[in-house]
Amino acid sequence: MAEGRFDRKSGLAFVVAFGVVSLFADAAYEGMRGISGPFLATLGASGTAVGIIAGAGELAGYLLRLFSGALAQKTRAYWTITLFGYVIQMAAVPLLALAGSWWMAALLIVIERAGKAMRNPPRDVMLARAGDQIGHGWAFGLHEALDQTGAIAGPLIAALVLWLHHDYRAAFAWLGVPAALTLFSLFIVRIRFGFAGHVSEAQKIAPGGSLSRAFWLYAVATALVGFGFADFPLIAFHFEKAGIVPESFIPLFYAAAMGAAGLGSLLFGRWFDARGLSVLIPGMLLGILVVPFGFLGGFWMGLAGALLWGLSLGVHEAVMSAAVARMVAEQDRPRAYGIFTAIFGIAWFVGSAAQGALYDLSIPSLVIVSVAAEIAAFLPLFGALRSLQGSAAGRG
């Protein structure tokens, strides 16, 4: 089959179309994630358990991306793997309404993350191909902004159901509606943009052989960020346990965080196209404040922490994928995304588990460990920036 190529018009159309798919998907799974921490608390889970569950979900999610990225590169079945991952993920959300114990809920939470893991590397490769025409920062930033529009709607749906019925299970059941719309819209995009998955075949090289020093330093920097970045389920668990935020307000806080994420992805995505990787510096500075605000204050500091959490998430969701696309040739992107996200996921899991355990022991210790990891991330980031500047100078 002849290799398909985007132009600027079709590239923008694909990003917007897939953004609509992600809008529905985020309405489903972010609505679920916004209430999963308090739901686990009602089922008898401890802070340690919530931290491990959230981290295990991310670990499974990011490690499976290593497999799905390699599989996509080997088989070139980009659309097939993407479709399979979305089906698995969207099925897990409404099934939480049937969970009768915290361990059963935990299993479904991990399955949801696994489905996302399967579909993300091949999807990101297709988005990066469109970004070759319109700018990687703009492609991932615009997609993330549409994505976060759904992420606002999902928690609002959950909040409304909780307000009307005071029933987490009813909320999970209603989130099945955007889950179904996700799959319907995805199949339409597949039919319209089938050529998006026609990626050029990778050359046979030694593992890691084509990945630059800047790529590896950047991976270390983002791993430290992931280690120190608190999962929202743990933050929401704290809001519930400490009684600083009313139950029905917690998904509203999450919706506000998703709005901040969408704004951050648009602004920093455009900024990345103009200035490159250095735009992560202010984004990481904002991230340092998330845990202190989220765990050490009352209602208003908690809201500020949620907004900062969302803004930081938007920055990294837009810039991280765009940066990998800029550092790596098209044919090597599936493997690079898999390796990159696997490293990030391991760090996220270890950090989430540690933060959950520290929460049960000492909240100030949790804050210290988180802030220290975020600050430490600047060292490899500066190394990656120097390496990129050296490579640019060498080409010049």
C-alpha positions in Angstrom: 0.0 0.0 0.0 1.3 3.4 -0.9 2.5 5.6 2.0 0.0 8.3 2.8 1.1 11.9 3.6 -0.6 14.8 5.4 -0.6 18.3 4.1 -1.4 21.3 6.3 -5.1 21.1 5.7 -5.5 17.4 6.2 -3.0 17.5 9.1 -5.1 20.1 11.0 -8.3 18.2 10.2 -6.9 15.0 11.6 -5.8 16.6 14.8 -9.2 18.2 15.3 -11.0 15.0 14.4 -8.9 12.9 16.8 -9.4 15.7 19.4 -13.1 15.0 19.3 -12.5 11.3 19.9 -10.3 12.2 22.8 -12.9 14.7 24.1 -15.4 11.9 24.5 -12.8 9.5 25.8 -11.7 11.9 28.5 -15.2 12.7 29.5 -15.5 9.0 30.3 -12.2 8.1 31.9 -11.4 11.4 33.6 -14.9 11.5 35.0 -14.1 8.1 36.5 -10.6 9.1 37.7 -12.1 12.2 39.4 -14.1 10.1 41.8 -12.1 6.9 41.9 -10.1 8.0 45.0 -13.2 8.7 47.2 -14.9 5.6 45.8 -12.0 3.5 46.9 -12.2 5.1 50.3 -15.9 4.1 50.6 -14.9 0.5 49.8 -12.4 0.5 52.7 -9.0 1.2 50.9 -6.2 2.9 52.9 -4.1 5.8 51.7 -1.3 3.4 50.9 -3.6 1.2 48.9 -4.9 4.2 46.9 -1.3 5.3 46.2 -0.3 1.9 45.0 -3.5 1.4 43.0 -3.0 4.7 41.2 0.7 4.0 40.7 0.1 0.4 39.5 -2.4 1.7 37.0 0.1 4.2 35.6 2.9 1.5 35.7 0.8 -1.0 33.7 -0.2 1.8 31.4 3.3 3.1 30.7 5.1 -0.3 30.6 2.5 -1.6 28.1 3.3 1.4 25.9 6.8 -0.1 25.5 5.2 -3.2 24.1 2.5 -1.5 22.0 5.0 0.9 20.5 7.4 -1.9 19.5 4.4 -3.9 18.2 3.1 -1.0 16.1 6.6 -0.4 14.7 7.1 -4.1 13.8 3.6 -4.8 12.4 2.7 -1.3 11.2 -0.8 -2.0 12.5 -1.2 1.5 13.9 -5.0 1.7 13.6 -5.7 -1.9 14.7 -3.7 -1.4 18.0 -5.3 2.0 18.6 -8.8 0.6 18.1 -8.2 -2.3 20.4 -6.8 -0.1 23.2 -9.8 2.3 23.1 -12.3 -0.6 23.3 -10.5 -2.1 26.4 -10.3 1.3 28.1 -13.9 2.4 27.4 -15.3 -0.9 28.6 -13.6 -0.6 32.0 -15.2 2.7 32.9 -18.9 1.7 33.2 -18.0 -1.7 34.6 -16.8 0.1 37.8 -20.5 0.4 38.6 -20.5 -3.3 39.3 -17.3 -3.4 41.5 -18.2 -4.9 44.9 -14.8 -4.5 46.6 -11.9 -2.2 46.5 -9.6 -4.8 44.9 -12.2 -5.4 42.1 -12.3 -1.6 41.5 -8.5 -1.6 41.6 -8.4 -4.2 38.9 -10.7 -2.2 36.6 -8.7 0.9 37.2 -5.6 -0.9 36.1 -7.4 -2.3 33.1 -8.5 1.2 32.1 -4.9 2.4 32.2 -3.8 -0.7 30.2 -6.2 0.1 27.5 -4.9 3.7 27.3 -1.4 2.3 27.2 -2.1 0.1 24.2 -3.6 2.9 22.1 -1.4 5.9 23.0 2.0 5.1 21.2 0.4 4.4 17.8 -2.0 7.3 18.2 0.9 9.7 19.1 2.8 8.5 16.0 -0.1 9.4 13.8 -0.5 12.8 15.6 3.2 13.4 15.2 2.9 12.8 11.4 0.2 15.5 11.2 2.4 17.7 13.4 5.2 17.4 10.8 3.0 19.7 8.7 1.4 22.1 11.3 4.0 22.1 14.1 4.4 19.4 16.8 3.7 21.8 19.7 0.5 23.0 18.0 -0.6 19.5 17.0 -0.2 18.0 20.5 -1.3 21.2 22.2 -4.5 21.6 20.2 -5.3 17.9 20.6 -4.7 18.1 24.3 -7.0 21.2 24.6 -9.9 19.3 23.0 -9.0 16.3 25.1 -9.2 18.5 28.3 -12.6 19.8 27.2 -13.9 16.3 27.7 -11.9 16.1 30.9 -13.9 19.0 32.2 -17.3 17.5 31.1 -16.6 14.1 32.6 -16.1 15.2 36.2 -19.1 17.6 35.9 -21.3 14.6 34.8 -20.0 12.7 37.8 -20.6 15.7 40.1 -24.2 16.1 38.9 -25.0 12.4 39.4 -23.5 12.5 42.9 -25.5 15.6 43.7 -28.7 14.0 42.5 -28.2 10.4 43.6 -25.3 10.4 46.1 -24.2 7.2 44.4 -20.8 6.6 42.9 -22.0 3.5 41.0 -24.7 5.6 39.2 -22.0 8.0 38.2 -19.8 5.3 36.6 -22.9 3.9 34.7 -23.7 7.4 33.2 -20.1 7.7 32.1 -20.8 4.8 29.8 -22.5 7.3 27.4 -19.4 9.2 26.5 -17.5 5.9 26.4 -19.9 4.7 23.6 -19.6 8.0 21.8 -15.8 7.6 21.9 -15.9 4.3 20.0 -18.5 5.6 17.5 -16.4 8.7 16.6 -13.2 6.7 16.5 -14.4 4.4 13.8 -15.5 7.4 11.7 -12.0 8.9 12.0 -10.5 5.5 11.1 -12.6 5.4 7.9 -11.8 9.1 6.9 -8.0 9.1 7.8 -6.9 5.5 7.2 -3.7 6.8 5.6 -2.6 8.3 9.0 -1.3 4.9 9.9 0.9 4.5 6.8 4.2 5.1 8.5 7.5 4.5 6.8 9.3 1.3 7.8 12.0 1.7 10.4 15.6 0.7 9.6 17.1 -2.3 11.5 19.4 -0.8 14.2 20.7 -1.8 17.5 18.3 -1.2 20.4 18.6 2.5 21.4 21.1 3.1 18.7 19.3 5.9 17.0 18.2 7.7 20.1 20.3 10.7 21.1 21.9 11.7 24.3 19.4 14.6 24.6 16.6 12.0 24.4 18.0 10.0 27.3 18.6 13.0 29.4 15.2 14.3 28.7 13.7 10.9 29.7 15.5 11.1 33.0 14.2 14.6 33.7 10.6 13.6 33.0 11.0 10.5 35.1 12.0 12.7 38.1 9.0 14.9 37.4 6.7 11.8 37.2 8.2 10.5 40.5 7.3 13.8 42.3 4.0 14.5 40.6 1.1 13.4 42.9 -1.8 11.4 41.4 -5.1 13.3 41.6 -6.8 10.2 43.2 -4.4 10.6 46.2 -5.1 14.3 46.3 -8.8 13.7 46.2 -8.5 11.0 48.8 -6.8 13.6 51.1 -9.6 16.1 50.4 -12.1 13.4 51.5 -10.2 12.1 54.5 -9.3 15.6 55.8 -12.8 16.9 55.2 -11.5 20.1 53.6 -13.5 19.7 50.4 -17.2 18.6 50.4 -17.7 15.3 48.5 -19.7 16.8 45.7 -17.1 19.5 45.1 -14.2 17.1 44.5 -15.1 16.3 40.9 -15.7 20.0 40.4 -12.1 20.6 41.5 -11.0 18.0 39.0 -13.0 19.6 36.3 -11.4 23.0 37.1 -8.0 21.2 36.9 -8.8 19.8 33.5 -9.7 23.3 32.3 -6.3 24.6 33.5 -4.7 21.6 31.7 -6.4 22.5 28.4 -5.3 26.1 28.7 -1.7 25.1 29.6 -1.5 22.7 26.6 -2.5 25.3 24.1 -0.2 28.1 25.4 2.8 25.9 26.0 2.3 23.9 22.8 2.5 27.1 20.7 5.4 28.3 22.9 7.2 25.1 22.3 7.1 25.5 18.5 8.6 28.9 19.0 11.2 28.3 21.7 11.7 24.6 22.0 12.4 22.5 25.1 13.2 25.5 27.3 9.5 26.1 27.8 9.5 23.2 30.3 11.4 25.3 32.8 8.5 27.5 33.9 6.1 24.5 33.6 8.3 22.6 36.0 8.5 25.5 38.4 4.7 25.5 38.6 4.7 21.8 39.3 6.9 22.2 42.4 3.9 24.0 44.1 1.3 21.3 43.5 1.9 19.0 46.4 2.5 21.8 49.1 -0.8 23.5 48.0 -2.7 20.2 47.7 -1.8 18.7 51.0 -0.9 21.5 53.4 -3.8 23.9 53.2 -7.6 24.1 53.4 -10.3 24.6 50.9 -8.8 27.5 48.9 -5.2 26.2 48.9 -6.6 22.8 47.8 -8.4 24.5 44.9 -5.1 26.3 44.0 -3.3 23.0 44.2 -5.8 21.4 41.9 -5.5 24.2 39.3 -1.7 24.0 39.5 -1.9 20.2 39.1 -4.0 20.6 36.0 -1.8 23.4 34.5 1.3 21.3 35.0 -0.4 18.2 33.5 -1.4 20.2 30.4 2.2 21.5 29.9 3.7 18.1 30.1 1.0 16.3 28.0 1.6 18.8 25.2 5.3 19.4 25.4 6.5 15.9 26.3 5.1 14.2 23.2 6.0 17.1 21.0 9.6 17.1 22.2 10.1 13.4 21.5 8.7 13.9 18.0 11.2 16.7 17.4 14.1 14.6 18.7 13.4 11.4 16.8 12.9 10.5 13.1 9.4 9.4 12.1 10.3 5.8 11.6 11.8 5.5 15.0 9.0 7.3 16.9 7.0 4.2 17.9 10.0 2.7 19.7 11.0 6.0 21.2 7.5 6.7 22.5 7.4 3.3 24.0 10.8 3.6 25.7 10.2 7.1 26.9 6.8 6.4 28.4 8.0 3.1 30.0 10.7 5.0 31.9 8.2 7.7 32.9 5.7 5.1 34.0 8.1 3.2 36.2 9.1 6.5 37.9 5.4 7.4 38.3 4.5 4.1 39.9 7.4 4.2 42.4 6.6 7.8 43.3 2.9 7.2 43.7 3.5 4.2 45.9 6.0 6.1 48.0 3.6 9.1 48.3 0.7 6.9 49.3 2.9 5.2 52.1 4.2 8.6 53.2 0.7 10.0 53.4 -0.2 7.4 56.0 3.0 8.1 57.9 3.7 11.9 57.5 2.2 14.4 55.1 5.2 16.8 55.5 7.5 14.0 54.5 5.4 13.4 51.4 5.7 17.1 50.5 9.5 17.1 51.0 10.1 14.0 48.8 7.9 15.4 46.1 9.5 18.8 45.9 13.0 17.4 46.1 12.3 15.1 43.0 10.8 18.0 41.0 13.8 20.2 41.8 16.3 17.4 40.9 14.7 17.1 37.4 16.2 20.4 36.4 19.7 19.0 36.2 19.1 16.4 33.4 16.8 18.9 31.7 19.6 21.5 31.4 21.8 18.7 30.1 19.3 17.8 27.4 19.1 21.5 26.5 22.9 21.8 26.2 23.0 18.6 24.1 20.4 19.9 21.7 22.2 23.2 21.4 25.4 21.4 20.6 23.7 19.3 18.0 22.2 22.4 16.3 25.6 24.1 16.3 27.2 21.0 14.8 24.6 21.0 12.0 25.1 24.7 11.4 
